[in-house]
Amino acid sequence: MQLDKNALDVFVTVAETRNFRLAAEKLGVTRPAVSQALRRLEERLNIALMRRTTRSISLTEAGERLYAEVAPAIAQLNRAVVDITELSGEPRGQLRLAVSSIAERIMNGELLASFIGQFPHIELDITITDDEFDIVAQGYDAGVRLGEIIAQDMIAVPVSSPQRQIAVAAPAYLARYGTPQHPNELIHHRCIGWRKMPGLSPYRWEFADQGREFDVAVNPQLTTNDMRVMIRTACAGGGITFGMEETFRPYLDRGELVSLLDSWLPTFAGFYLYFPSRKQLAPKLRALIDHVRM
């Protein structure tokens, strides 16, 4: 019996997402198309593969057995097709990246614009996230993060100069509340803090004194996970905030913000493009590596 590979692709995607809408979005088809493909597959096999209710989808025993056998084969077949396609010469295909929200060289758009202009057959799919996770398990080709949080089993290519986090405030705020001379004085100021997600404590601001690192647990009056909110509030005189110097640079150059406590702010390794160790890199990833090194 010959089966339609597209129908098997649909079955595997629904089995993994347990949601027709998500499966349709992942496959780039309509929800009715997903339902029809599954119905034809079940009719061809003459057995139910899924139990459907208005609230959930689950696999039958036959569905569980089919998924266990088919999913690895489908994944291997898709990888083989991608590998063969990539050997055709010009870099092409989708390149999925997980990029930190503060990776300024990537985020400013100039590098991305020049890359897609040079490689018109590469489709960039970029997710902006500050979560730490296994990029391989999540299906990404590469990521961009600060070097200190990249797993040691990854290959890492620098994409920025050494970085520095700085404290900044608007001249209007400093004129009204004064300029702190020591990091410990920040606890007496209005601060604008960052947190990764709700329920977590605000990020502790990091400093150094003659090579000895220490941090200050400021008590932010405003806390957010959005750097844009932090910058806009600081520029409006709302308080002192803390982040990457590259991110604040345009505002510093225009005089909207002023850097504070410079002698207490150490440098550290910057951002890296990282990816799993492979004997033969895909041409699309090799093209990106060469481009960010320019």
C-alpha positions as CSV (number, residue, x, y, z in Angstrom):
1,M,0.0,0.0,0.0
2,Q,1.4,3.4,-1.0
3,L,0.6,6.3,1.2
4,D,0.7,10.1,0.5
5,K,3.8,11.6,2.2
6,N,2.0,14.9,2.6
7,A,-0.8,13.2,4.5
8,L,1.8,11.6,6.8
9,D,3.4,15.0,7.3
10,V,0.1,16.3,8.4
11,F,-0.5,13.4,10.7
12,V,2.9,13.8,12.4
13,T,2.4,17.6,12.8
14,V,-1.0,17.2,14.3
15,A,0.3,14.4,16.6
16,E,3.1,16.8,17.8
17,T,1.0,19.9,18.2
18,R,-2.3,18.3,19.3
19,N,-4.0,21.2,17.7
20,F,-5.4,21.5,14.2
21,R,-4.9,25.3,14.0
22,L,-1.3,25.2,15.1
23,A,-0.6,22.3,12.7
24,A,-2.2,24.3,9.9
25,E,0.0,27.3,10.7
26,K,3.1,25.2,10.9
27,L,2.4,23.5,7.6
28,G,1.3,26.7,5.9
29,V,-2.1,25.3,4.9
30,T,-5.7,25.8,5.9
31,R,-7.4,24.1,8.9
32,P,-9.9,22.3,6.6
33,A,-7.0,21.0,4.5
34,V,-5.5,19.4,7.6
35,S,-8.8,17.8,8.5
36,Q,-9.3,16.5,5.0
37,A,-5.8,15.0,4.8
38,L,-6.3,13.2,8.1
39,R,-9.7,11.8,7.0
40,R,-8.2,10.5,3.7
41,L,-5.4,8.9,5.6
42,E,-7.7,7.1,8.0
43,E,-10.0,6.0,5.2
44,R,-7.0,4.6,3.3
45,L,-5.8,2.7,6.4
46,N,-9.4,1.8,7.4
47,I,-8.6,2.7,11.1
48,A,-9.0,5.7,13.4
49,L,-5.8,7.4,14.2
50,M,-7.1,10.2,16.4
51,R,-9.8,11.0,18.9
52,R,-11.3,14.4,18.3
53,T,-13.4,16.5,20.7
54,T,-14.2,20.1,20.7
55,R,-11.4,20.7,23.3
56,S,-8.7,18.1,22.6
57,I,-7.0,15.8,20.2
58,S,-5.4,12.5,21.3
59,L,-4.0,9.5,19.4
60,T,-5.6,6.1,19.3
61,E,-3.5,3.0,19.9
62,A,-3.0,2.7,16.1
63,G,-2.2,6.4,16.0
64,E,0.5,6.1,18.7
65,R,2.1,3.1,16.8
66,L,2.0,4.9,13.5
67,Y,3.5,8.0,15.0
68,A,6.3,6.1,16.7
69,E,7.3,4.5,13.3
70,V,6.7,7.3,10.9
71,A,7.9,10.5,12.8
72,P,11.6,9.5,12.8
73,A,11.4,8.4,9.1
74,I,9.7,11.7,8.1
75,A,12.3,13.8,10.0
76,Q,15.2,11.8,8.4
77,L,13.6,12.1,4.9
78,N,13.1,15.9,5.3
79,R,16.7,16.3,6.5
80,A,18.0,14.3,3.5
81,V,16.0,16.5,1.1
82,V,17.3,19.7,2.7
83,D,20.9,18.4,2.6
84,I,20.7,17.5,-1.0
85,T,19.1,20.8,-1.9
86,E,21.8,22.7,-0.1
87,L,24.5,20.9,-2.1
88,S,23.1,22.5,-5.3
89,G,25.5,25.4,-5.1
90,E,24.0,28.8,-4.2
91,P,22.9,29.0,-0.5
92,R,19.2,28.6,-0.2
93,G,16.5,27.5,2.2
94,Q,15.1,28.6,5.5
95,L,17.5,29.7,8.2
96,R,16.0,29.8,11.7
97,L,17.7,32.0,14.3
98,A,17.0,32.6,18.0
99,V,18.4,36.1,18.8
100,S,18.7,37.9,22.1
101,S,16.7,41.2,22.2
102,I,19.8,43.1,23.2
103,A,22.0,41.9,20.3
104,E,22.3,45.3,18.8
105,R,24.4,44.5,15.8
106,I,21.9,41.9,14.6
107,M,18.8,43.9,15.8
108,N,19.7,47.2,14.1
109,G,18.7,45.8,10.7
110,E,21.7,46.8,8.6
111,L,23.4,43.4,8.9
112,L,20.2,41.6,8.1
113,A,19.3,43.8,5.2
114,S,22.8,43.3,3.6
115,F,22.6,39.5,4.2
116,I,19.2,39.0,2.5
117,G,20.2,41.3,-0.3
118,Q,23.3,39.2,-1.0
119,F,21.6,35.9,-0.6
120,P,18.1,36.2,-2.1
121,H,17.4,32.4,-1.9
122,I,17.8,32.3,1.9
123,E,14.7,32.9,4.0
124,L,15.5,34.2,7.4
125,D,13.2,33.2,10.2
126,I,14.2,35.1,13.4
127,T,12.7,34.7,16.9
128,I,13.6,37.4,19.4
129,T,13.9,35.8,22.8
130,D,15.9,36.1,26.0
131,D,14.9,32.6,27.2
132,E,17.7,30.1,27.5
133,F,16.9,26.8,25.7
134,D,18.4,24.1,23.5
135,I,18.3,25.6,20.0
136,V,18.8,22.1,18.4
137,A,15.8,20.6,20.2
138,Q,13.6,23.6,19.2
139,G,14.6,23.3,15.6
140,Y,16.8,26.4,15.2
141,D,19.9,26.5,13.0
142,A,21.8,28.9,15.2
143,G,21.4,31.5,17.9
144,V,22.9,34.8,19.0
145,R,23.6,35.3,22.7
146,L,26.2,36.7,25.1
147,G,29.1,34.4,25.2
148,E,28.9,33.7,28.9
149,I,25.6,31.8,28.6
150,I,26.3,29.6,25.6
151,A,26.7,25.9,26.2
152,Q,30.3,24.6,25.9
153,D,29.4,22.0,23.3
154,M,28.5,24.7,20.8
155,I,30.6,26.4,18.2
156,A,30.6,30.1,18.8
157,V,31.7,32.9,16.4
158,P,32.0,36.5,17.8
159,V,29.7,39.0,16.2
160,S,30.4,42.0,18.4
161,S,33.3,43.7,20.2
162,P,33.6,43.4,24.0
163,Q,30.5,44.8,25.7
164,R,29.7,46.8,28.7
165,Q,26.5,47.4,30.7
166,I,26.0,51.0,31.9
167,A,23.7,53.0,34.1
168,V,22.0,55.9,32.4
169,A,19.6,58.7,33.2
170,A,18.2,61.8,31.5
171,P,19.8,65.2,32.4
172,A,16.5,66.4,33.7
173,Y,16.4,63.6,36.2
174,L,20.0,64.2,37.4
175,A,19.3,68.0,37.7
176,R,16.4,67.2,40.0
177,Y,17.6,64.3,42.1
178,G,21.4,64.5,41.8
179,T,24.0,62.2,40.3
180,P,25.1,59.0,42.2
181,Q,28.8,58.7,42.9
182,H,28.8,55.1,44.0
183,P,26.7,52.1,42.9
184,N,25.4,51.7,46.4
185,E,23.7,55.1,46.2
186,L,21.4,53.7,43.5
187,I,19.1,52.2,46.2
188,H,18.2,55.8,47.1
189,H,17.2,56.7,43.5
190,R,14.2,56.0,41.3
191,C,15.3,53.1,39.2
192,I,13.8,51.4,36.1
193,G,14.5,47.7,36.2
194,W,14.4,44.7,33.9
195,R,13.1,41.2,34.6
196,K,13.0,38.2,32.2
197,M,9.4,37.2,33.0
198,P,6.6,37.8,35.6
199,G,7.3,36.3,39.0
200,L,11.0,36.7,38.8
201,S,13.1,39.2,40.8
202,P,14.4,42.2,38.9
203,Y,17.9,41.8,37.4
204,R,20.6,42.9,39.8
205,W,22.9,45.6,38.4
206,E,26.5,44.4,38.1
207,F,29.6,46.5,38.8
208,A,33.3,46.0,39.6
209,D,35.8,47.6,41.9
210,Q,39.5,47.1,41.0
211,G,38.6,43.7,39.4
212,R,36.3,42.6,42.2
213,E,32.8,42.1,40.9
214,F,29.7,42.9,42.9
215,D,26.0,43.7,42.2
216,V,23.4,46.0,43.6
217,A,19.8,44.9,44.2
218,V,18.1,48.2,43.3
219,N,14.4,48.5,44.2
220,P,12.9,49.5,40.8
221,Q,9.8,51.7,40.9
222,L,9.1,50.5,37.4
223,T,10.0,47.0,36.2
224,T,9.5,45.6,32.7
225,N,10.8,43.0,30.3
226,D,10.8,45.5,27.4
227,M,13.9,47.6,26.8
228,R,11.9,50.1,24.8
229,V,9.8,50.9,27.8
230,M,12.9,51.3,29.9
231,I,14.6,53.7,27.5
232,R,11.5,55.8,26.9
233,T,10.8,56.2,30.6
234,A,14.4,57.1,31.3
235,C,14.5,59.7,28.5
236,A,11.4,61.2,30.0
237,G,13.2,61.7,33.3
238,G,11.5,58.8,35.0
239,G,14.7,57.4,36.7
240,I,18.0,55.6,36.2
241,T,18.1,52.5,34.1
242,F,20.7,49.9,33.3
243,G,21.5,47.9,30.1
244,M,23.9,47.4,27.2
245,E,26.0,50.4,26.2
246,E,25.3,49.7,22.5
247,T,21.6,49.9,23.1
248,F,21.9,53.3,24.7
249,R,24.5,54.7,22.3
250,P,22.1,56.7,20.0
251,Y,20.5,58.3,23.1
252,L,23.9,59.1,24.6
253,D,25.1,60.7,21.4
254,R,22.0,62.9,21.1
255,G,22.3,63.9,24.8
256,E,19.0,62.4,25.8
257,L,20.7,60.2,28.3
258,V,23.9,60.5,30.3
259,S,26.2,57.6,31.4
260,L,26.7,57.3,35.1
261,L,29.3,55.5,37.3
262,D,31.7,54.8,34.4
263,S,34.6,53.8,36.6
264,W,32.6,51.0,38.1
265,L,31.5,49.4,34.9
266,P,33.6,46.5,33.6
267,T,33.7,45.1,30.1
268,F,33.0,41.4,29.2
269,A,32.8,39.1,26.2
270,G,30.2,40.2,23.7
271,F,27.7,38.5,21.5
272,Y,28.3,35.3,19.6
273,L,26.6,33.4,16.8
274,Y,26.5,29.9,18.0
275,F,25.5,26.6,16.5
276,P,26.0,22.8,17.1
277,S,29.2,21.2,16.0
278,R,28.8,19.6,12.6
279,K,31.3,18.0,10.2
280,Q,29.7,19.8,7.2
281,L,27.9,23.1,7.7
282,A,24.9,23.8,5.5
283,P,25.8,26.4,2.9
284,K,23.1,28.8,4.2
285,L,24.6,28.7,7.7
286,R,28.1,29.0,6.3
287,A,27.0,32.1,4.4
288,L,25.7,33.7,7.6
289,I,28.9,32.9,9.5
290,D,31.0,34.5,6.8
291,H,28.7,37.5,6.6
292,V,28.8,38.4,10.3
293,R,32.6,38.1,10.2
294,M,32.8,40.8,7.6
